[in-house]
Amino acid sequence: MAQTYMLVWLAVALCFARFLLIGRRPKGYPPGPPTVPILGNIHQMPSRDAHLQFQKWAQVYGPIYSLMLGTKTLIVLSSDEAVKELLDKRSNNFSDRQEMYIGQTLCSGD
C-alpha cells in the first residue's frame, strides 16, 4: 500500500514539474524577456501599440529575440539585416514546410 502512495506522489510530482516547464524558453533559442511558467510572455504582450513594446525588446535583446506564448515559440526579427540574413541567405535552413500528405499523395498522384 505504501508503494502505491509513493508511486502516485511520484507521478503527481513529475506531472507538476512538466507542467511548470510549459512557457520556458528552450536552450539554444535567442534571448528574450523573462518568462513565467505556463504563460511564457503572454502576460507581457500589450493590447495596444504592440510595435512600441517590440522596439523596446529589440533594443534590450538585439535584432533577433524570442517570445514564449504558452507552448509556442515566436522568433522576432526586428532589423532588415536579420531578415535578409535568415530568410535570404539561410532560407534552406529556416524555410521548411511540413509535407502535405493529402495534397501531394491523394490529389496530385504523388
Residue pairs with C-beta under 8 A, 6 or more apart in sequence:
19 37
19 38
20 37
20 38
21 37
22 37
22 38
22 40
22 70
22 71
23 35
23 36
23 37
23 38
23 39
23 40
23 41
23 68
23 70
23 71
24 35
24 37
24 40
24 68
25 32
25 35
25 40
25 66
25 68
25 73
26 73
29 66
29 73
29 75
30 61
30 62
30 64
30 65
30 66
30 75
31 61
31 62
31 65
31 66
32 41
32 57
32 61
32 65
32 66
32 67
32 68
33 41
33 44
33 57
33 60
33 61
33 65
33 67
35 41
35 68
36 43
38 70
39 70
40 67
40 68
40 69
40 70
41 67
41 68
41 69
42 69
42 70
44 53
45 53
45 67
45 69
46 52
46 53
54 76
54 78
55 78
57 65
57 67
57 76
57 78
58 65
58 76
58 78
58 79
63 77
63 78
63 79
63 81
63 82
64 75
64 76
64 77
64 78
64 82
64 86
65 75
65 76
65 78
66 73
66 74
66 75
66 76
67 73
67 74
67 76
68 74
77 83
77 86
77 87
86 94
87 94
87 95
104 110
